[in-house]
Amino acid sequence: MDVTPQTDNEQATLWNGVAGRAWVELQESLDQIFKPFEDLLVEAVSLGPGGRVLDVGCGAGGTTLAVARELGAKGRCIGIDISDTMIAAARSRAKREGTTATFICGNAQAHTFEPASFDIIISRFGVMFFEDSIRAFANLRHAGAENAELRFVAWRSAAENPFMTTAERAAAPLLPNLPARQTDAPGQFAFANGDRIHNILNESGWADIDIRPIDITCTLPEKELIPYLTRLGPVGRILRETDDRTRTHVIQRVRAAFDPYVHGAEVRFTGACWMVRAQARSVSAPPESVG
């Protein structure tokens, strides 16, 4: 079953609604799961060309805050996200921490950034949701200084990340209205194809493109698995609308499907992702030849 690709308006509605609230409520669990990817981006910033950093699709701000801690007084980090729900949470965290990190609620695809205002542009799973990826990365290129670096992490395919689709596969027989994921549509696996990523970046003004597969072990306390599987993703959204009897059956079936990933008090799985690096191409330089 195919579903219609989501527009930016639909993405804004989603992330300012149930999805955004769920991510904020489960922020600590999600930050733990994705900490290894955050560490990779913080390391990239520490070795990068300067201290002006933009974090795209920053969500509740975990990576933005980590980068700000790394930079200290020598730089600044700004996070941008389409979800006012998550940006509000990020700002609250920044205030509590007393950090220099700041946040913008906006769509990085169309936001008017000051030209050449960032040395490094990063993202932890935040760039796969654009309606027009070429336009989005061209806008980010405009925001980058000369020789600015782009570093982001994106999921590879659903087939390579079975943990991420376990709930959907298990729940499908009980939830006939569960939408199927559509290849290349805005969403978690929109950048599954490395060649597609290369073409998007090449066409939008980025050069020296390097796309490498990485496989990272991610962990989650077992006690947090039920909230994770019942509140996030397509299954989590549909469960909010189901009757109690169906909800109970779905949770039982889905929880059992996660048994292979449970090791005592810990849930472990492999995150199969791309680590992508590129550099802002000179305005006068032609696009790279793509074989």
Wavefront OBJ file of the C-alpha trace (Angstrom):
o trace
v 0.000 0.000 0.000
v 1.430 3.380 -1.036
v 0.841 6.657 0.714
v 0.901 10.141 -0.752
v 4.217 11.929 -0.129
v 3.931 14.503 2.620
v 4.246 18.206 1.842
v 6.092 20.661 4.029
v 2.743 21.746 5.471
v 2.010 18.134 6.412
v 5.465 17.803 7.922
v 4.865 20.971 9.954
v 1.500 19.644 11.140
v 3.039 16.298 12.074
v 5.996 17.698 13.997
v 3.976 20.415 15.677
v 1.406 17.824 16.716
v 1.573 14.303 18.097
v 5.008 13.459 16.703
v 6.660 16.547 18.140
v 5.038 16.065 21.543
v 6.111 12.424 21.642
v 9.708 13.310 20.832
v 9.782 15.922 23.580
v 8.238 13.550 26.109
v 10.728 10.810 25.207
v 13.650 13.190 24.762
v 15.930 11.525 27.317
v 15.445 8.062 25.807
v 15.991 9.323 22.267
v 19.089 11.271 23.264
v 20.516 8.071 24.756
v 19.731 6.019 21.650
v 21.324 8.555 19.319
v 24.235 9.598 21.542
v 26.836 7.732 19.421
v 25.797 9.740 16.350
v 25.848 12.961 18.331
v 29.410 12.158 19.408
v 30.486 11.723 15.773
v 29.128 15.149 14.861
v 30.652 16.840 17.897
v 34.002 15.333 16.925
v 33.568 16.638 13.380
v 32.918 20.126 14.723
v 35.968 20.002 16.995
v 38.140 19.232 13.950
v 36.320 21.617 11.620
v 37.296 24.969 10.104
v 35.592 27.391 12.478
v 33.235 28.123 15.296
v 29.949 29.057 13.590
v 27.744 25.964 13.460
v 24.201 25.346 12.196
v 22.347 22.224 13.365
v 19.569 21.352 10.890
v 16.474 19.547 12.144
v 17.761 19.973 15.677
v 14.625 18.646 17.392
v 14.762 19.116 21.149
v 18.323 20.382 20.875
v 20.498 17.547 22.172
v 23.176 17.800 19.480
v 23.034 21.601 19.352
v 23.712 21.798 23.070
v 26.519 19.234 22.858
v 28.203 21.237 20.092
v 27.796 24.471 22.061
v 29.532 22.807 25.021
v 32.366 21.736 22.726
v 32.775 25.204 21.222
v 32.531 27.112 24.490
v 33.151 30.835 24.212
v 35.111 30.465 20.959
v 32.067 29.876 18.786
v 28.302 29.707 18.464
v 25.822 27.024 17.530
v 22.312 27.636 16.204
v 19.681 24.914 15.869
v 16.769 25.118 13.447
v 13.682 22.921 13.357
v 10.182 23.105 11.902
v 8.583 22.064 15.199
v 7.748 24.869 17.602
v 7.021 22.148 20.185
v 10.567 20.821 20.026
v 12.156 24.251 19.702
v 10.362 25.347 22.877
v 11.822 22.310 24.646
v 15.283 23.052 23.246
v 15.142 26.651 24.439
v 14.101 25.502 27.901
v 17.036 23.102 28.027
v 19.416 25.827 26.865
v 18.151 28.203 29.539
v 18.593 25.583 32.257
v 22.095 24.828 31.029
v 23.114 28.459 30.651
v 24.535 27.747 27.210
v 25.216 30.092 24.317
v 23.234 27.849 21.940
v 20.246 29.504 20.273
v 17.317 28.124 18.305
v 15.183 29.092 15.309
v 11.726 27.704 14.624
v 11.622 27.505 10.837
v 11.985 25.384 7.736
v 15.636 25.179 6.696
v 14.492 24.631 3.112
v 13.161 28.193 2.864
v 14.472 30.087 5.893
v 16.319 33.308 5.032
v 19.745 32.757 6.552
v 22.371 35.457 6.542
v 24.668 34.601 3.609
v 27.966 32.894 4.426
v 27.166 32.867 8.145
v 28.210 29.306 9.075
v 31.500 27.442 8.915
v 29.973 24.014 9.549
v 26.462 22.731 8.929
v 25.510 19.514 10.707
v 22.470 17.320 11.163
v 21.604 14.218 13.139
v 18.720 12.608 11.253
v 17.184 15.980 10.399
v 17.633 16.382 6.641
v 15.431 13.589 5.291
v 12.140 15.451 5.654
v 12.409 18.193 3.018
v 9.814 18.342 0.270
v 12.473 19.654 -2.146
v 15.884 18.431 -1.021
v 17.821 20.192 -3.783
v 16.264 23.534 -2.872
v 16.935 22.855 0.811
v 20.607 22.018 0.394
v 21.064 24.951 -2.002
v 19.673 27.203 0.722
v 22.075 25.665 3.228
v 24.923 26.171 0.759
v 23.945 29.853 0.616
v 24.175 29.974 4.405
v 27.643 28.425 4.377
v 30.826 30.439 4.282
v 33.511 29.847 1.676
v 34.769 26.279 2.125
v 32.062 25.582 4.696
v 31.710 21.936 5.642
v 28.538 19.867 5.663
v 28.362 16.835 7.948
v 25.229 14.814 8.525
v 23.998 11.375 9.513
v 21.051 9.772 7.721
v 19.503 6.319 7.854
v 20.261 3.793 5.170
v 17.423 1.552 4.005
v 14.565 0.115 6.028
v 15.818 -3.365 5.111
v 19.157 -2.573 6.767
v 17.401 -1.188 9.852
v 14.889 -3.876 10.842
v 14.620 -2.563 14.406
v 13.102 0.649 13.080
v 10.278 -1.148 11.268
v 9.661 -3.995 13.730
v 6.609 -2.301 15.255
v 5.018 -1.686 11.860
v 5.586 -5.229 10.610
v 4.230 -6.761 13.799
v 1.212 -4.460 14.036
v 0.179 -4.527 10.367
v -2.224 -7.514 10.673
v -4.100 -5.736 13.484
v -3.989 -2.221 12.027
v -5.259 -2.325 8.432
v -5.014 1.463 8.097
v -1.317 1.524 8.930
v 0.332 3.426 6.051
v 3.241 1.863 4.211
v 6.454 3.790 3.788
v 7.049 5.175 0.311
v 10.500 5.131 -1.236
v 12.152 8.576 -1.514
v 9.188 10.347 0.132
v 10.065 12.765 2.953
v 10.667 10.666 6.023
v 13.097 8.508 7.939
v 14.427 6.518 4.961
v 14.271 9.194 2.270
v 18.091 9.117 1.979
v 18.447 5.341 1.876
v 20.081 5.536 -1.567
v 23.611 6.904 -1.412
v 23.621 7.805 -5.118
v 20.522 9.921 -4.564
v 22.247 11.784 -1.747
v 25.253 12.443 -3.987
v 23.093 13.778 -6.805
v 21.132 16.063 -4.458
v 24.286 17.537 -2.936
v 26.029 17.887 -6.276
v 23.094 19.717 -7.827
v 22.702 22.028 -4.844
v 26.221 23.422 -4.727
v 28.275 20.992 -2.649
v 31.555 19.369 -3.674
v 34.090 16.829 -2.363
v 31.134 14.645 -1.426
v 31.979 11.654 0.729
v 29.247 9.176 1.688
v 30.293 6.315 3.940
v 28.215 3.555 5.524
v 28.491 3.298 9.283
v 26.982 0.703 11.601
v 26.562 1.869 15.164
v 25.324 -0.057 18.211
v 22.448 1.799 19.863
v 21.018 1.046 23.295
v 17.858 1.712 25.276
v 16.812 0.547 28.779
v 14.285 -2.279 28.433
v 11.906 -0.495 30.812
v 11.601 2.298 28.226
v 10.781 0.022 25.299
v 6.992 0.086 25.690
v 6.815 3.910 25.705
v 9.143 3.937 22.691
v 7.147 1.509 20.569
v 3.698 2.828 21.533
v 4.323 6.555 21.083
v 6.700 6.968 18.150
v 6.355 6.342 14.435
v 3.287 5.287 12.441
v 2.222 2.700 15.033
v 2.443 5.186 17.882
v 0.300 7.687 16.005
v -2.412 5.164 15.101
v -2.523 3.703 18.613
v -3.741 7.070 19.882
v -6.908 6.543 17.831
v -7.634 2.858 18.484
v -9.983 1.313 21.024
v -8.551 -0.137 24.240
v -8.996 -3.767 23.186
v -7.162 -3.313 19.889
v -4.482 -1.240 21.577
v -3.824 -3.988 24.141
v -3.532 -6.652 21.431
v -1.228 -4.507 19.325
v 1.079 -3.716 22.242
v 1.338 -7.378 23.218
v 2.122 -8.444 19.669
v 4.579 -5.651 19.002
v 6.434 -6.033 22.302
v 6.958 -9.738 21.611
v 8.403 -8.886 18.204
v 11.178 -6.892 19.905
v 12.354 -9.862 21.986
v 15.407 -10.533 19.763
v 16.730 -7.077 20.649
v 16.271 -7.399 24.397
v 19.325 -8.441 26.400
v 18.426 -8.441 30.070
v 17.753 -4.872 31.150
v 18.997 -3.412 27.867
v 17.694 -3.167 24.314
v 20.413 -3.226 21.650
v 20.252 -2.806 17.908
v 22.470 -1.725 15.029
v 21.803 1.627 13.400
v 22.769 1.341 9.721
v 23.436 4.872 8.519
v 25.357 7.086 6.146
v 27.952 9.525 7.414
v 27.966 12.255 4.788
v 30.591 14.932 4.333
v 30.762 17.667 1.713
v 32.284 21.098 1.194
v 30.685 24.254 -0.149
v 31.579 24.525 -3.819
v 32.848 27.821 -5.165
v 30.101 29.691 -6.990
v 32.179 29.613 -10.173
v 32.983 25.906 -9.995
v 30.900 23.486 -12.104
v 29.086 20.504 -10.578
v 31.025 17.289 -10.291
v 30.683 14.730 -13.034
v 28.476 11.907 -11.810
v 29.199 8.566 -13.442
l 1 2 3 4 5 6 7 8 9 10 11 12 13 14 15 16 17 18 19 20 21 22 23 24 25 26 27 28 29 30 31 32 33 34 35 36 37 38 39 40 41 42 43 44 45 46 47 48 49 50 51 52 53 54 55 56 57 58 59 60 61 62 63 64 65 66 67 68 69 70 71 72 73 74 75 76 77 78 79 80 81 82 83 84 85 86 87 88 89 90 91 92 93 94 95 96 97 98 99 100 101 102 103 104 105 106 107 108 109 110 111 112 113 114 115 116 117 118 119 120 121 122 123 124 125 126 127 128 129 130 131 132 133 134 135 136 137 138 139 140 141 142 143 144 145 146 147 148 149 150 151 152 153 154 155 156 157 158 159 160 161 162 163 164 165 166 167 168 169 170 171 172 173 174 175 176 177 178 179 180 181 182 183 184 185 186 187 188 189 190 191 192 193 194 195 196 197 198 199 200 201 202 203 204 205 206 207 208 209 210 211 212 213 214 215 216 217 218 219 220 221 222 223 224 225 226 227 228 229 230 231 232 233 234 235 236 237 238 239 240 241 242 243 244 245 246 247 248 249 250 251 252 253 254 255 256 257 258 259 260 261 262 263 264 265 266 267 268 269 270 271 272 273 274 275 276 277 278 279 280 281 282 283 284 285 286 287 288 289 290 291
